[in-house]
Amino acid sequence: MSTVQAIRAPDHHRLGLFLVAGSAITWSFGGTIARFITLDDPWTIVFWRSAFAAAFLILFMLLRDGPRGTLALFRNMGLAGIAVGVCFAIASTSFIVALQHTTVANILLMQAGVPLIAALLAWALFGERVSLPTWAAIAAVIAGVAIMVSASFTGEVSPLGDGLALLISVMFSIATVITRRAHTVRMTPAVCLGTMLAAIASGLLASGYSASAENFAWLFGFGAINLGMGLAMFATGARLIPSAVAALVGTLEPVLGPIWVWLIHGEVPGDRTIIGGTIVFLALFIHLLTDFWRQRQRH
């Protein structure tokens, strides 16, 4: 390794950590921002959020790669990129609808189990080897999610809301598996496609597009900054650090998200959400920390 490379490698690693942490912190405010929007039709919210996010991501790629480079990114993403875009469109749309029926904590803490659900899917679909510690963590996540979802049967939250929260995690997990199998696919155009698909679908279902100036301002922040900028930071930073480190830093989102909603909106998670979410988070944290330690030992 040259002297220049030796100097740049730590800089790239720090930049990657900064960007992934920034994306997680940005995304953690999603539920809080959504609670400020007073529109009755969730499809109108999905439309404007997706449209603003798509506009931000297109502008980001144009500034970074130029018009020709941006077109090349979309052309080269292939079927894998389209599949990731569809998964993201379903997940981002489900997030808005789920917020109408369940708590922010339920949604975010279920998302914390995505890396482990992805490992389970990769084993079931492609026969990828799953270690014993990962199986133990998967079992813990399933138990934690079961405890959280059980709150729907007591009437504390809606079964539809928890069902959509689980769908979000599954869609993100499928997107993760596809990205691993087609590691050359650039994530930015794929997620941009997802936001465009979500905007088109919700635009057809929305009862109207009008919003007050206050709602419009929150929708802009919800789409361009919370979703668009968060995606741009993650897609850029995740390529500079190991996947285990990116996943570990990404746990900032499910940890901080319920805290912001509790502090700002007074939305207190239920007992089952706290118990189940704690199990999910600890299983993920211990698993990722162990995985990171093993990678360090190999090198």
N, C-alpha and C positions, 0 to 999 in steps of 0.2 A: 504494500500500500504506500502510495506516495505521501509526501509531507502535506500537500494540498488536500488530498483525500482524507488524511488523518484529522486535519483541522475541520474539514467540512462535515464529516460524518456526525460528530457530536452536535454541530449546529443544526443539521437536518433533523436529528433525533429530538432536540429541544423544540424546534419549530413544529414537528409533528405532534409532540405532546401538547404544546400550546394550542394548536388548531383543533385537535380532537377534544381537549378539555373545553375549549371555547364553544364548540358545537354542542357538547353535552349540557353546558350551562345555559346556552341559548335555548335549546329544546326544552329544558326543564321549566321554562316560563310559559310553555304552550297552554297548559290547563288554566293558569292564572289569567292569561290574556283572553282565553275563550270565555271565561266567566264575566268579563266586562262587556261582551257583545250581547246586545239585547234583542237581536233578530229572532223571530219565531220560527222561520223556516231554516232548518239545518242545511238544506241544499244550496241556499243562497250563500251561506257562510262557506261551504265547501267550494263553491264556484269562485268567489272572490279570493279566498286564501290560495287556491290552486293557481288562479290566473296571475296573481301578484308573484307567487313563488316561481312560476314558469318564466315570467318576464325578467325576474332577477337572475335566474340561472342562465338564460339566453344571453343577457347582457354580460354576465360574468365570463362566459365562454368566448363571447365576441372580443372582449377586452384582453383575455388571456391568450386565445388561439387565433384570433382573427376570423373573418367571414369564411374563408376557405377551410381553415382548420376546424371550425365549428361544424361545417357541413360534413367534413371527413369523419369527425367523431360520431355523428349520427349514422352515417353510411356504414361505418365499420363495427358498430355495436352488435349487429346480427340478431339472431333469434334469442340468444341469451340476454342481450340488453333489452329487447322487447318484453321478454318474460319478467325481467326484474322491474321494468317500468309498470307492467300490469299489476304485479304484486304490490308495488309501492302505491299505485293508484287506489287499490282496494284498501290497503292499510290506512292511508291518509284520510280517505273518505270515512272509513269505519271509526276513526278516532273522533271525528266531529259528531257523528251520530251517537257514538257510545257516551260522549260527554253529556248528552241529553238524558241519559238513563242510569248512569253509575258514577262513582266518584273518580276523581283524578288519580287518587292513590291506587285504586284497583287496576286502572289501565296501565299506569307506569310501572307498578311493581310486577305485573304479569309480563311486561316487556323485558324486565330484567332477566328473565329466563330464556331469552332468544338464543344466546350462544349454545346453551345446552339442548334446547329443542332442535336446533340446527344439527347438532351432533347426532341426535336420535334419528332425524330424518335421513341424514347421510348414511347412517348404518342400515336403515330399513330399505332405502332406495338403491344405494350403490355399494353396499357391503363394506363401507369404510370401517376400519377397526376402531372400536371404542374401548378405552382402558377401563379397568375396574373402578378407579377413583371417579371417572366421568360417569359411569353407570350409577354410582352412589349419589353423585350430585344430581343426575337426572331424576332419580327416585325422590330425592328431597324436594326438587322443584315441582314435580307432579303432586307431591303431598301438600306443598305450600299453596299451589294454585287451587287444589281441591278445597282447602280450608277457606280461601278467599271466595271461590265461586259458591260455596255452601251458604254464604250470606244472602244469595239470591233466593234460596228456598225458604228463608225466614222472613222475607218481605223487606229486608233492610235495603236492598238494591234490586234493580230489575234484572231478570234472567237475560233479557235482550241485551242490556248494557254489558253484563259480564261475558255473554257469548261473543259480542263484538270485540271486547277487549282481548279475549282469547284468539279470535280471528286475526287481530292485528299482529299478535306474537307469531302465529303460524305463518302469516304472509311474509313478515320480516325474516323468519327462519328459512322459508323457501328461497327468498331472494339471496340470503347469505350462502346457502348451499349452491345455488346457481352461480353466484359470483366466484366461489371457490373452484367450481368445476371449469369455469371459463375465466380464469384469472387475468386474461389479457383485456377483458371488457372494461372500458372506462366507465366508472359509476356516474359521473356527472350527466352525460347525455341520457343515460337510462332513467335516472330519477327525474330529470327534466321532462322526459317523455311521460313518466308517471303523473306528474303534475298537470300536463296538458290533457291526458286522458281523463283525469279526475275533473278538470274544468269543463270538458266537453260533456261528460256524462251528467254532472251536477247541473250544468247549464240547461240541459234538456228537462231536468226534473224540477228545477227551481220554480217557485210560484211567482217570482219577480226578482229584479236586480237592484231595486232602489234601497238606499240606506241613508240614515241621518249622517251628518258630518262627523259626529263623534264615533258612530259605528264604523264609518268608512275609514277613519284614522286607525281604529283598532284592527280592522280587517287588513289594512296595509301592513301594519306591524306584524300581525299574525302570519301573513303570507310571505312578504318580501324578506323580513328580518328573521322572525322565528323559524320559518320553514326553509326559505330560500338560502339565506346566509348560513344557517346551520348546516344545510346539506353541502354547500360549497366548502365550508371549513372542514367538514368531516371527509368529503371525497378527496380533498387535497392533503390533509394531514395524515389520514389512515395509511397512505402509501409510503409514508416516511418512517413508520414505527412497526414493530411486530404486531401481528393480529391479536395476540394475547394481551399485549399492553394496551392496544386500542380498545379492546373489550373491557378491560379493567378500568381504564379512565372513563369509558362510556357509562359506567355505573353511577357516575355523578348525576345523570338525568333522573333515574328513578328514586335516588336518595333525596335530591333537592326539590323535585317537582311537588310532592305532597307538602313539603315544608312551606313553600311559597304560598300555596293555596290555603293552607292552614293559617299562616300569618296575615295574609292580605284579605282573604274572604271568609275566614273562620270555618272552613270545611274540615271537620275533624274526622279522620278515618275511623271506621268501626273496629271493634275488638278483633274480629276475624281477619280483617284486612291487615291489621298490625301484626298479628301472629303469623298468618300465611306469608305476608310480605317479608317479614324478618327471616323466615325459613328460606324463601327464594333468594333473598339478597345474600345471606350468609353462605348458602350453597354455591352461588355464583362466585362470590368474592374468594372463598377458600379454594375453589377449583381453579380460577384464573391465576391466583397468587401461586398455587402449586405448579401450574403449567408454566408460568413465567420463570419460576425458580429452576425448573427442569431445563428450560431453554438456555438459561444462563450457565447451568452446569455443563451442557453439551459444548458450549463455546468457551 
